C-alpha cells in the first residue's frame, strides 16, 4: 500500500488538483475536513463506483484516501486493493495531521460531533435505566449493564455500535457534501 504525508499531498494538489476521498462518517466530515476532500463513508464505500467516477475525472492519477488519523483510510485502501485497484494512496496522519500542518480546512462548529452524541445517548440511557430500576423494577439495571458493556467493547475494538447507529440518524445524514453531490456541483 502506498502512502503520502499531508505536506506532500498539499504540494501535489497545488501543482495539479487531486481527488482526495475522506472515508469518515458524514458527521465527522461535516464538522471538519481537508478543503479538497470529498466524503464517501467507509461503511458506504463501493470501490468500483468510486474508481469509475475517478477514472472519468482524474485519468491516470492516483486516488488519495484520508480519515481522522489514517486507520480507516488504510482499511479503505485495502478494500480498493482487494477489488483490484492499486493506484491508491493513503494519507498518513489523516485530517488531524492536515489541520496540525496548517493546511486549508473547512469547519462547521454548529454540528454536534458524533463522539458527543454517543456520550449524550449513553449517559441518557444509563440514567434512564437507573431511574427505571429504582422506580419500577431492578430488571432495568440490565439496560445500564448493556450500555456499560457496549462502551467497554467500543474502547477495546475501536468500533462503536451506538456511533454507527447515531451516524444513520436523519439529523446526521442531511445536507452534507458527499462525493455524489460534489460531483454534480463541479
VOBA-1610 file (N, C-alpha, C; in pm, whole numbers, padded with zeros to 5 digits, always signed):
BEGIN
Unk+00085-00118+00000Unk+00000+00000+00000Unk+00089+00124+00000Unk+00057+00217-00085Unk+00134+00341-00094Unk+00079+00442+00006Unk+00166+00530+00054Unk+00122+00634+00147Unk+00196+00764+00116Unk+00142+00873+00172Unk+00196+01006+00146Unk+00172+01091+00270Unk+00260+01188+00295Unk+00238+01281+00406Unk+00142+01390+00360Unk+00085+01460+00456Unk-00008+01568+00421Unk+00065+01681+00348Unk+00189+01705+00384Unk+00266+01811+00318Unk+00290+01776+00171Unk+00327+01650+00145Unk+00348+01606+00007Unk+00218+01615-00074Unk+00109+01573-00012Unk-00021+01579-00080Unk-00059+01723-00112Unk-00036+01813-00019Unk-00068+01955-00043Unk+00014+02009-00160Unk+00142+01969-00170Unk+00225+02014-00283Unk+00171+01957-00415Unk+00134+01828-00415Unk+00076+01768-00537Unk-00050+01841-00577Unk-00134+01870-00479Unk-00263+01936-00507Unk-00240+02079-00558Unk-00136+02146-00511Unk-00106+02281-00558Unk-00060+02278-00704Unk+00012+02173-00742Unk+00060+02160-00880Unk-00053+02120-00975Unk-00135+02027-00932Unk-00244+01976-01015Unk-00350+01919-00920Unk-00477+01960-00934Unk-00580+01910-00843Unk-00582+01757-00838Unk-00598+01706-00717Unk-00606+01562-00694Unk-00743+01529-00637Unk-00779+01402-00644Unk-00903+01360-00580Unk-00868+01299-00445Unk-00921+01362-00341Unk-00900+01320-00204Unk-01034+01276-00147Unk-01045+01149-00110Unk-01169+01095-00056Unk-01153+01073+00094Unk-01241+01136+00171Unk-01243+01123+00316Unk-01343+01012+00351Unk-01296+00907+00418Unk-01381+00790+00445Unk-01443+00792+00584Unk-01435+00906+00653Unk-01500+00916+00783Unk-01652+00928+00765Unk-01725+00925+00875Unk-01870+00940+00867Unk-01906+01079+00817Unk-02029+01094+00771Unk-02073+01223+00721Unk-02068+01330+00830Unk-02099+01292+00953Unk-02096+01389+01063Unk-01953+01436+01088Unk-01859+01343+01098Unk-01719+01381+01119Unk-01671+01471+01006Unk-01706+01435+00884Unk-01665+01514+00767Unk-01724+01654+00773Unk-01852+01664+00811Unk-01917+01795+00811Unk-01860+01887+00918Unk-01808+01829+01025Unk-01752+01912+01132Unk-01621+01975+01088Unk-01533+01895+01029Unk-01402+01946+00987Unk-01343+01850+00885Unk-01292+01906+00775Unk-01226+01822+00676Unk-01127+01904+00595Unk-01033+01834+00533Unk-00938+01898+00442Unk-01018+01958+00327Unk-00987+02081+00290Unk-01065+02151+00188Unk-01085+02075+00057Unk-00983+02009+00004Unk-01008+01941-00123Unk-01084+01809-00112Unk-01115+01764+00010Unk-01173+01631+00030Unk-01320+01623-00009Unk-01358+01503-00054Unk-01497+01467-00080Unk-01527+01349+00012Unk-01652+01334+00052Unk-01686+01233+00151Unk-01751+01110+00092Unk-01693+00994+00121Unk-01753+00863+00095Unk-01726+00781+00220Unk-01824+00772+00313Unk-01802+00698+00437Unk-01758+00554+00411Unk-01668+00505+00493Unk-01616+00370+00480Unk-01730+00268+00476Unk-01835+00292+00555Unk-01947+00198+00560Unk-02025+00193+00430Unk-02010+00294+00345Unk-02083+00300+00218Unk-01990+00287+00097Unk-01865+00253+00122Unk-01764+00252+00016Unk-01788+00142-00087Unk-01793+00182-00213Unk-01804+00090-00326Unk-01685+00120-00418Unk-01576+00045-00404Unk-01455+00076-00482Unk-01479+00087-00632Unk-01562+00000-00688Unk-01589+00005-00833Unk-01654+00136-00874Unk-01754+00181-00798Unk-01824+00306-00831Unk-01731+00426-00816Unk-01653+00427-00708Unk-01561+00539-00685Unk-01457+00545-00796Unk-01400+00431-00831Unk-01296+00430-00933Unk-01350+00459-01072Unk-01474+00420-01101Unk-01533+00453-01232Unk-01544+00604-01246Unk-01591+00670-01141Unk-01604+00816-01143Unk-01465+00881-01145Unk-01374+00825-01067Unk-01238+00880-01059Unk-01169+00872-01196Unk-01184+00763-01266Unk-01120+00744-01397Unk-01170+00847-01498Unk-01298+00885-01488Unk-01354+00986-01579Unk-01294+01123-01557Unk-01272+01159-01430Unk-01230+01295-01397Unk-01079+01310-01376Unk-01013+01204-01334Unk-00871+01213-01299Unk-00793+01100-01365Unk-00808+01087-01493Unk-00749+00976-01569Unk-00601+00960-01539Unk-00565+00841-01491Unk-00426+00808-01466Unk-00370+00856-01333Unk-00439+00946-01265Unk-00390+00997-01137Unk-00431+00902-01024Unk-00353+00900-00919Unk-00392+00815-00805Unk-00511+00875-00731Unk-00579+00790-00657Unk-00687+00831-00567Unk-00627+00836-00428Unk-00646+00947-00359Unk-00592+00966-00225Unk-00703+00944-00124Unk-00672+00872-00017Unk-00769+00841+00088Unk-00724+00902+00220Unk-00818+00961+00292Unk-00788+01024+00420Unk-00901+00991+00518Unk-00868+00992+00646Unk-00967+00976+00752Unk-00922+01065+00867Unk-00954+01030+00990Unk-00914+01111+01104Unk-00764+01099+01131Unk-00713+00975+01135Unk-00573+00955+01171Unk-00497+00864+01074Unk-00566+00797+00986Unk-00502+00708+00890Unk-00547+00563+00900Unk-00616+00527+01007Unk-00655+00388+01028Unk-00768+00345+00932Unk-00876+00424+00927Unk-00989+00388+00839Unk-00951+00403+00692Unk-00871+00503+00658Unk-00831+00517+00519Unk-00741+00402+00477Unk-00665+00348+00570Unk-00585+00229+00541Unk-00675+00109+00513Unk-00783+00096+00593Unk-00879-00012+00567Unk-00947+00008+00432Unk-00979+00132+00398Unk-01041+00162+00268Unk-00944+00126+00155Unk-00817+00159+00173Unk-00717+00125+00070Unk-00711-00025+00049Unk-00722-00101+00158Unk-00723-00247+00147Unk-00844-00295+00066Unk-00958-00228+00085Unk-01078-00264+00007Unk-01055-00238-00143Unk-00991-00126-00174Unk-00961-00095-00314Unk-00864-00198-00372Unk-00761-00232-00294Unk-00664-00332-00340Unk-00731-00467-00362Unk-00820-00506-00273Unk-00891-00634-00287Unk-00982-00633-00410Unk-01029-00514-00449Unk-01114-00502-00567Unk-01032-00489-00695Unk-00898-00489-00682Unk-00811-00485-00799Unk-00759-00348-00838Unk-00774-00249-00752Unk-00726-00114-00783Unk-00601-00088-00700Unk-00491-00057-00768Unk-00366-00037-00696Unk-00313+00106-00702Unk-00383+00195-00771Unk-00340+00334-00781Unk-00406+00415-00669Unk-00388+00366-00546Unk-00450+00423-00427Unk-00339+00465-00332Unk-00355+00584-00272Unk-00253+00632-00179Unk-00321+00676-00048Unk-00272+00622+00062Unk-00323+00654+00196Unk-00249+00777+00249Unk-00325+00872+00305Unk-00266+00993+00362Unk-00231+00968+00508Unk-00101+00970+00538Unk-00052+00945+00673Unk-00094+01056+00769Unk-00141+01018+00885Unk-00178+01117+00987Unk-00317+01173+00970Unk-00376+01156+00854Unk-00514+01196+00829Unk-00545+01343+00851Unk-00671+01366+00879Unk-00722+01503+00895Unk-00656+01572+01015Unk-00626+01495+01120Unk-00557+01553+01236Unk-00425+01616+01194Unk-00348+01544+01116Unk-00218+01593+01071Unk-00235+01708+00972Unk-00337+01697+00885Unk-00365+01803+00787Unk-00391+01935+00860Unk-00477+01930+00962Unk-00509+02051+01039Unk-00386+02100+01116Unk-00312+02009+01179Unk-00193+02046+01257Unk-00088+02113+01169Unk-00082+02075+01042Unk+00014+02134+00948Unk-00031+02271+00899Unk-00150+02313+00938Unk-00200+02444+00897Unk-00249+02449+00753Unk-00283+02333+00699Unk-00332+02327+00561Unk-00481+02364+00558Unk-00533+02404+00442Unk-00671+02454+00435Unk-00774+02349+00478Unk-00864+02394+00565Unk-00972+02307+00613Unk-01106+02378+00597Unk-01211+02301+00602Unk-01346+02354+00612Unk-01401+02303+00743Unk-01463+02394+00820Unk-01506+02360+00954Unk-01645+02413+00980Unk-01727+02334+01050Unk-01863+02372+01086Unk-01878+02350+01235Unk-01881+02455+01312Unk-01891+02444+01458Unk-02034+02418+01505Unk-02134+02428+01418Unk-02273+02415+01460Unk-02316+02270+01476Unk-02240+02177+01427Unk-02276+02036+01434Unk-02225+01976+01564Unk-02307+01893+01628Unk-02262+01820+01746Unk-02186+01698+01695Unk-02064+01682+01741Unk-01982+01571+01693Unk-02047+01437+01730Unk-02016+01337+01651Unk-02069+01204+01676Unk-02022+01152+01812Unk-01901+01182+01848Unk-01849+01139+01978Unk-01933+01199+02092Unk-01966+01328+02081Unk-02051+01392+02183Unk-02191+01332+02182Unk-02244+01301+02062Unk-02376+01239+02055Unk-02376+01104+02126Unk-02269+01026+02109Unk-02260+00896+02176Unk-02256+00916+02326Unk-02178+01012+02374Unk-02172+01038+02518Unk-02309+01077+02574Unk-02378+01166+02502Unk-02510+01211+02545Unk-02608+01093+02548Unk-02608+01013+02443Unk-02700+00899+02436Unk-02667+00796+02544Unk-02540+00762+02561Unk-02501+00663+02662Unk-02536+00712+02802Unk-02509+00838+02830Unk-02543+00894+02961Unk-02692+00897+02986Unk-02769+00934+02884Unk-02914+00940+02897Unk-02972+00800+02922Unk-02930+00703+02842Unk-02981+00567+02858Unk-02940+00511+02994Unk-02819+00538+03039Unk-02773+00491+03170Unk-02856+00552+03282Unk-02875+00683+03280Unk-02955+00749+03383Unk-03099+00699+03382Unk-03155+00682+03262Unk-03291+00631+03250Unk-03301+00489+03305Unk-03203+00404+03275Unk-03202+00268+03327Unk-03196+00265+03479Unk-03113+00349+03539Unk-03102+00355+03685Unk-03233+00405+03745Unk-03290+00509+03687Unk-03417+00563+03735Unk-03529+00459+03727Unk-03538+00389+03614Unk-03641+00287+03598Unk-03618+00169+03693Unk-03492+00134+03718Unk-03461+00025+03811Unk-03503+00065+03953Unk-03484+00188+03988Unk-03520+00236+04122Unk-03672+00248+04139Unk-03739+00304+04035Unk-03882+00332+04045Unk-03972+00214+04009Unk-03928+00130+03914Unk-04019+00027+03862Unk-03974-00114+03898Unk-03854-00153+03850Unk-03810-00291+03874Unk-03659-00299+03853Unk-03589-00374+03939Unk-03444-00389+03925Unk-03401-00449+03791Unk-03492-00511+03721Unk-03464-00566+03588Unk-03404-00461+03495Unk-03442-00335+03513Unk-03394-00228+03424Unk-03244-00200+03442Unk-03181-00260+03543Unk-03035-00249+03556Unk-02964-00317+03439Unk-03034-00409+03373Unk-02976-00473+03254Unk-02946-00369+03145Unk-03027-00265+03137Unk-03003-00158+03040Unk-02868-00091+03070Unk-02844-00063+03196Unk-02718+00001+03237Unk-02600-00092+03208Unk-02617-00220+03239Unk-02511-00318+03211Unk-02484-00326+03061Unk-02589-00326+02981Unk-02575-00332+02835Unk-02497-00211+02783Unk-02531-00092+02830Unk-02460+00030+02785Unk-02314+00024+02829Unk-02289-00016+02954Unk-02151-00026+03002Unk-02070-00125+02922Unk-02129-00242+02894Unk-02059-00343+02813Unk-02032-00291+02672Unk-02128-00218+02616Unk-02109-00160+02483Unk-01995-00060+02480Unk-01982+00021+02585Unk-01873+00118+02592Unk-01738+00049+02608Unk-01733-00057+02688Unk-01608-00134+02702Unk-01570-00195+02568Unk-01668-00256+02499Unk-01642-00315+02368Unk-01592-00209+02270Unk-01656-00091+02271Unk-01614+00017+02181Unk-01470+00059+02208Unk-01433+00065+02335Unk-01296+00102+02371Unk-01194-00001+02327Unk-01229-00128+02341Unk-01136-00235+02306Unk-01125-00253+02155Unk-01239-00252+02087Unk-01241-00283+01943Unk-01228-00161+01853Unk-01241-00041+01909Unk-01244+00082+01829Unk-01359+00080+01729Unk-01468+00012+01766Unk-01590+00006+01686Unk-01706+00033+01780Unk-01782+00137+01751Unk-01890+00176+01842Unk-02025+00156+01775Unk-02098+00058+01824Unk-02231+00030+01770Unk-02325+00148+01783Unk-02319+00217+01897Unk-02406+00332+01916Unk-02367+00443+01819Unk-02237+00460+01796Unk-02191+00561+01700Unk-02238+00528+01559Unk-02230+00400+01522Unk-02279+00359+01389Unk-02428+00384+01376Unk-02503+00353+01482Unk-02648+00377+01480Unk-02679+00526+01471Unk-02612+00606+01552Unk-02636+00750+01550Unk-02595+00813+01417Unk-02492+00761+01353Unk-02448+00819+01225Unk-02553+00800+01116Unk-02645+00705+01136Unk-02750+00680+01038Unk-02879+00758+01067Unk-02879+00834+01176Unk-02998+00912+01210Unk-03016+01027+01112Unk-03140+01069+01089Unk-03167+01173+00988Unk-03090+01303+01011Unk-03074+01344+01135Unk-03003+01470+01160Unk-02855+01460+01127Unk-02804+01338+01112Unk-02664+01319+01075Unk-02646+01287+00928Unk-02752+01284+00852Unk-02742+01244+00712Unk-02785+01354+00615Unk-02838+01460+00662Unk-02890+01562+00570Unk-02791+01675+00550Unk-02794+01729+00434Unk-02719+01849+00393Unk-02568+01838+00408Unk-02512+01719+00393Unk-02368+01705+00395Unk-02318+01684+00254Unk-02200+01738+00227Unk-02140+01725+00096Unk-02075+01588+00086Unk-02120+01508-00006Unk-02052+01381-00028Unk-02003+01375-00171Unk-01949+01265-00211Unk-01887+01253-00342Unk-01987+01278-00453Unk-02109+01225-00442Unk-02207+01242-00549Unk-02255+01385-00562Unk-02289+01451-00449Unk-02338+01589-00459Unk-02227+01683-00502Unk-02103+01653-00460Unk-01993+01739-00501Unk-01967+01727-00650Unk-01979+01607-00702Unk-01952+01589-00845Unk-02057+01657-00930Unk-02179+01673-00876Unk-02282+01742-00951Unk-02260+01892-00952Unk-02192+01943-00847Unk-02172+02087-00840Unk-02044+02133-00909Unk-01958+02040-00948Unk-01832+02080-01013Unk-01837+02056-01161
//
